Amino acid sequence: MDRVPALEEPLKKLLGGPTAKVMAEHLDLHTVGDLVHHYPRRYEERGQLTKLAELPLDEDVTVVAQVADARVHTFNGGRGQRLEITITDGSGRLQLVFFGRGIHKPHKELLPGSRAMFAGKVSMFNRRMQLAHPTYAKLGADAAEGEDTADIDSWAGALIPIYPACKGLESWKIAKAVDAVLPSAQEAVDPLPDSLREGRGFVPLPEALLKVHRPHTKADIEDARQRLKWDEAFVLQVALARRRHADGQLPAVARRPAPGGLLDAFDAKLPFTLTEGQEKVSEEIFDDLATEHPMHRLLQGEVGSGKTMVALRAMLAVVDSGGQAAMLAPTEVLAQQHHRSITEMMGELAEGGLLGGSEQGTKVVLLTGSMGMPARRQALLDLVTGEAGLVIGTHALIEDKVQFHDLGLVVVDEQHRFGVEQRDALRGKGKQPPHLLVMTATPIPRTVAMTVFGDLETSVLDQLPAGRSPIASHVVPAQDKPHFLARAWERVREEVDKGHQAYVVCPRIGDDEEEAKTAKGKKKAEEAETADKRPPLAVIETAGQLAKGPLQGLRVEILHGRMQPDDKDAVMRRFGAGEVDVLVATTVIEVGVNVPNATAMVIMDADRFGVSQLHQLRGRVGRGSAPGLCLLVTDMPEASPARARLNAVAGTLDGFELSRIDLEQRREGDVLGQAQSGVRSSLRMLTVIDDEEVIAAAREEAVTVVAADPDLERLPGLRTALDALLDKDREQYLDKG
């Protein structure tokens, strides 16, 4: 029987069941190879202390620090005890807190002056960062024999690797597990072609793995990092280059608009001229559509830059040439909104075959999962007969039952909401592969575009149409300055008095059942002190409080994802018609919702949203001629990272700048997650913002390699690395193109 390669051995075999179980569940590490590629996040130098001031909130961290002081406090009339320990690194301080029976051991061991490694989740209490019940391992002369002692001397040199860890498996335990599997790194298969590795002077892969885990010097770390970054960038770019190559071999029907047809009729009735950017991008798209290979283009544009108009003109061009076009939207609200705005823009051109419709017109149908049966049946019939030239829908479009007469173009709105498989399923519905246009309102730095959307050509819309108004954004610190929040509601009333409307956005819907569960699972009294002060604000409660309180007398309605589709649509219609003053909603309004009369937005618990999401939400106001106002309400203290994030959003309207900030603050995996790039595990060493040169160079090398050997027959090591990187479904996709 063939021996299982050392790096494919399950961790359970080497480390035992309990450790392997925690690694699999919390760190997604299953094999020896997975653990070998679980690199240290950073390194501590023995004798040096970490910067406590830079710890991220709500993350598991490991710090090396010295105990400054330790005190026991009593509470609950003397019945409860709490041990508070302050640790220091010379530049900042952090509080550790232990409760109840758990205080005796640390009280005895963590004496002022002693040094240790501490691991736990950073939380906020009384406006100060703390670790509650951290685990610890004493260091150096302070270390006593025992299972919690960090065996620093067995780790190479003076550099202590600090690993991404989790509850129940601290960095020093991961280090011991790595020691057990490190000999297997000798068998690592090198993905880089010899000529590339030698030409760039990289160390061999086994040596790089040894140096990254057990460095003796900082130069060792640098050598290893450079080599491992290249591996990640190169293998990923080869996967994308192979897809581009395969796509380039596919046939497609060239789609050219007919002179004097639907597109010309539509352009003639537009009440405004297109921006220069819209003209330029449309030209790129029309050039692609006219070729006999499928277009694969990413259209990215600032919030409100007119992407829908560009996409609609491309769809009309395809209908002109005798084909059909489908637009895939991530939510029902957005699909309905697109359907409504497209039929309004087209007027009688959207009533092809109907009484009073234009002769050049076509039918525009909506298809969503929750439509009634008769309407759904009619929409399916219109698609299969070709009666409907345009269809706008949610993932319901992907279902097997949906058949097209001649699908020529697929437009995917907000790509990050759809996996590659979903867009491929829709592409499979054409007689020949249809052209593909992917739209996103989240501006993407060039490196991310190269890494995540590397199989697509990119067009950027960076001008706003004439008549768009600036948006003023301000942070409202509700806890520090309650009168600021009162003023926020006054501002909403002032906007409504001027005849405008407002949005109020909350993180949650609000659900009694959910609340009951939360209450049931409340922490013990002694631990409650460390808990978050309150759950995130919810739409249902907030709307009720506003209608009875600061917004009394205004017409307040709610919108959230759990409402019936017809109810959602009715609310949006009323809001669009000006019959609702204030819409209290979840992020269901995040993209594509277009009500030019809405000028103000108040985002509650704004710190609970990501930077890009806040930018998206803000883009819902200032869409008309009146200036927009966006107020970011938060309880977070001034010095917190969350406040820094909100200040960044308030400080600029440049989406590209914000997406950079967003990327720097988040883990790479969020950006290069399964939904976007299909990579099974996120990048571990490569950082897409900082490593632009590596990514660009790796892309060039990858294109050369794939052009010379598309099936990688002469590069078995690279082929193996590709298999490991891509899940099996996508590997099949790459093979079949």
C-alpha positions, 0 to 999 in steps of 0.5 A: 500500500502507498505511504501517505505523504508526511504532510498529508498525515492527519494531525490526530495521529501525531498530536493526539485527539484533543489537541487535533480537535481544537486545531480542526474546529478553531484554526481549520488545521487538519493535516501536518501540512496545514500546521507547517503552513500555520506561520507565526504572526510575529516574534517576541525578542527575549528581554523585549516587551510587546506594545500593549497599546496596539492590541486589537479589540475582540481578538485572541492575543498573546503578549509577553509582559511584566506584572506591575501590581496585583490586587484583590477586590471584593464585591456583592457584600464581600461574597465575591472576589476579583483579582485585578493584575496590571501588566506593563511593557514600559509604554502601555498597561493592560488589566487582567482580571480573574474571578471567584475560585480562579484567583488563587493560583494567579494570585500566588504566582503572578507577583509584581516583577514577574514576567510571563506570556499571557493569552486571552481575548481582548475585551473592553470594560469601564472604557479600558481594555482588559483580558478576562481569565487569561491563561499564562506561562511564566518565563525565564527565572520566574518559570517553575516546572509544570505544564503551564510553563512555556519551554522557551529554551527549546525554541530556537534563538532569542526569538519567540514565535507568537502564533495565531491562537484560539481559546484552549490552545495558546501560542506556546502550545501551538509552538510545541505542536509545530516542533513535533511536525517540523521534521516533515517539512523536509518533504514539502514539494516546491511549487516554484519552477527551478529557473524562477527560484534560482533567478530570484535567489530564493531559499529552498522551501523546506529551509524557508519553513524551518526558518519561519518557525524557528529563526535564529536571526531576523535575517532568517525571518526575512528570507523565509517570508520573502520565499513564502510570500512568493509561493502564495502569490505565484500559485494564486496567480497561476490559478487565475492565469489558467482560468483566463487562458481557458476562458480565452479559448471559449467561443461566444456570439459577438453581440453588436447593437443594431443601428436605430434599434433599442439602444439608440431609442433609449439614448435618445430619450435620456434627460442627461448626458453620460459622464466622460467615464461612462462613455469610456467604460461603455466603449470598452464593454461594447468592444468586448461584446463585439468579439467572439470570445466571452467578455469577462469584465469587472466594472467598479465604481464609486457609490452613485457613479452610474454603474447601473446606467452603463450595465443597462446600456450593455444589456440593451445592446445585447437585446438589439443583437437578438440576445437576452441579458440577465442581471443577478442581484444579491437581495430581493430588495435590490432586485426589485429596486433595479427592476423598478428603476430600469423600467422607469428609465426605459419607459415605453421601451420596457413594454415590448409587446404590450399595448402602448409599448414601443415597437423597438421595446422589449419585456423586462421581467423580475424573477425572485424566489418568493414570487407567487406561482402565476407571476413566476410561471409567466416570467419563466415563459417570457424567458424561454420564448425570448419575449423578455429581453431583460430579466432582473433576479436574485439567485432564483435565476440560477435554478435548473427550471430557468431556461433562456431563449438565447442568453447573451450577457450576464451582469452580476451586481455586487460580486462579493455576495456571490461565489464563483460557482453561482455566476458560472451556473448562470453562465452555463444557461447560454447556448454558448458561454454568455458575456459576463460583466461583474459590478461592484460599488466597493472600490478595490485597490489594484492589488486586490483586483489583481488577486481576487478578480485576476480572471477579469479585465477591470474598468473603473468609473471614478466620476460622479454624475453632474448634480450629485451633492456632497455628503457631510459625515460626522461621528456622534459619541453618544456616551461621551456627549449625549447632547450630540445624539439629541442634536442628531434627531433635531437634524433629522427633523430639520431635514424632514421640515425642508421636505426631505427624508431620512434613514436610520440604520441599526445592526439588528432586526430585533426579535423577542425570541432571540432576546429571550435566549440572550437573557437565558444565557446571561453570564454569572453575576461576577462575570457580567462585569466584563460583558458587553454593556448591551446588545446591538441596537435593533430596528423594531425597538429603535423605530418604536422609541423614535416614534414615541420620542424624538421623532414623534409626529413624523411618519416612521416605518421599518424595513428589514430582511425578514419581512415578506417581499411584497411588504418590503416592496410596498415600504420602498415604494411608499418611501420612494413616493415621499409618503414615509419621513423616516425609514428605520432599516437594517443594511438591507438598504446598503446597495442600489437603493436610490431615493434622491429625496433622502438627505440624512442618515443616522447609523446607530452602533456604527462601530459594529459595521465595516468601513466599506459597509459604512461607505456603502450605506452613506452612499444612499444619501446625497443622491439628489440636488440637496446636500447629504448628511451622515451621522455615525453614532457610537458608544466606543471611547475616543482612543479605541480602534473602532473610533479611529475607523469611524473617524476615517470614514467621516474624514473622506468620501474617497472609496479607494482610500477607505477600502485601503484602510478597511483592508489594513484593519481586517484579516486578509481572509475576509478579503480573499474569502471563499466567496470571492476567490474560491481559495480554500484557505486565506493567504497566510503570509502575503498581505495584499496591500503591502505586497503589491510588487510581489503580486504584480511580479508573480502575475507576470511570471504566472502568465508566462508559465501558463502560456508555455504549459497551460496544463502544467505537465512539466511542473508537477510541484506547481500542479500539486500546490494548485490542487492543495490551493483550490477546492475540487469543484473549482479544479474541475471548473478550471479544467473544463474552462 
